[in-house]
Amino acid sequence: MEKHLLLSFDDFEFIVITCSHCHSKIQLALKSELYRPAGAPFAPTHCSICGAHIDLSLELLERFHSICQALAKLKEKVTLQVRAVD
């Protein structure tokens, strides 16, 4: 029997991006504004470790962040179902 996990968007805490230059993992908080200055964008434009330009579509990350915040307000009404790994 296949097992699945049911996740609410309210369960999501972080998104992790990887620097293509130094391969550092940069963790971005989806729920809290405490980790960045007021008015700062959700996603950084440069790696905090090596300073290289982050070559991701930052606009998409900003939209993803906004969508997650909106869906989190719906609590259990909108969920993701993912296959559990044994």
Backbone torsions as a table, in degrees:
resi	resn	phi	psi	omega
1	MET	NA	133.9	-179.9
2	GLU	-81.9	134.8	179.2
3	LYS	-101.2	146.6	178.3
4	HIS	-130.9	151.3	172.3
5	LEU	-106.1	140.5	177.8
6	LEU	-111.3	118.5	-176.0
7	LEU	-118.6	133.6	173.0
8	SER	-89.7	150.8	177.1
9	PHE	-63.2	-22.9	176.5
10	ASP	-68.3	-19.5	178.3
11	ASP	-77.2	-21.5	-177.3
12	PHE	-71.2	126.8	-179.8
13	GLU	-111.0	-38.6	-174.3
14	PHE	-138.6	156.1	166.4
15	ILE	-121.9	140.7	-177.6
16	VAL	-117.0	127.6	175.3
17	ILE	-113.8	152.1	-177.9
18	THR	-113.5	129.8	176.5
19	CYS	-70.4	126.0	-179.1
20	SER	-73.6	-14.3	-179.3
21	HIS	-87.9	-55.1	-176.0
22	CYS	-107.7	-3.9	177.8
23	HIS	66.2	18.4	174.4
24	SER	-69.5	148.8	176.7
25	LYS	-96.4	128.0	179.9
26	ILE	-113.8	117.2	-176.2
27	GLN	-95.6	126.0	-179.5
28	LEU	-114.5	127.0	-179.1
29	ALA	-76.3	125.0	178.9
30	LEU	-80.9	-28.7	-173.4
31	LYS	-96.8	-28.1	-170.2
32	SER	-114.6	140.3	175.6
33	GLU	-92.9	1.9	-175.6
34	LEU	-65.1	-25.0	-172.9
35	TYR	-89.3	2.5	178.6
36	ARG	-144.9	151.5	-179.7
37	PRO	-64.1	153.5	178.9
38	ALA	-58.0	134.1	179.0
39	GLY	83.2	-8.2	179.5
40	ALA	-74.4	148.0	177.9
41	PRO	-66.0	159.0	179.4
42	PHE	-61.8	-47.4	-176.7
43	ALA	-101.6	135.7	178.2
44	PRO	-72.6	154.6	177.8
45	THR	-91.4	-17.3	-179.4
46	HIS	-134.4	148.5	178.2
47	CYS	-64.9	133.2	179.6
48	SER	-76.1	-10.8	179.7
49	ILE	-94.3	-54.8	-174.6
50	CYS	-107.5	-11.7	178.5
51	GLY	83.4	0.2	-179.7
52	ALA	-67.8	149.8	176.3
53	HIS	-64.6	132.4	177.6
54	ILE	-82.9	119.4	-172.2
55	ASP	-94.8	35.2	175.7
56	LEU	-95.2	164.6	173.8
57	SER	-78.1	94.6	-176.3
58	LEU	-63.8	-30.0	178.1
59	GLU	-62.9	-40.2	178.5
60	LEU	-66.2	-39.2	177.4
61	LEU	-64.5	-38.6	177.5
62	GLU	-63.1	-42.9	179.1
63	ARG	-66.7	-41.8	178.1
64	PHE	-59.0	-44.0	178.7
65	HIS	-59.6	-46.8	179.9
66	SER	-62.7	-42.9	-179.9
67	ILE	-64.7	-43.8	178.7
68	CYS	-61.0	-41.0	178.8
69	GLN	-63.3	-42.1	-180.0
70	ALA	-67.1	-44.7	-179.0
71	LEU	-69.2	-29.7	178.6
72	ALA	-62.5	-29.6	179.3
73	LYS	-67.9	-21.3	179.7
74	LEU	-83.1	-5.1	179.9
75	LYS	52.1	-119.6	-173.9
76	GLU	-84.2	1.5	-178.6
77	LYS	-72.1	-28.7	177.7
78	VAL	-126.6	121.2	-178.3
79	THR	-133.0	164.0	172.4
80	LEU	-109.7	137.9	176.2
81	GLN	-112.5	122.1	-179.4
82	VAL	-124.3	148.7	178.2
83	ARG	-70.5	131.0	179.1
84	ALA	-78.9	142.2	177.5
85	VAL	-92.0	130.1	179.0
86	ASP	-74.3	NA	NA
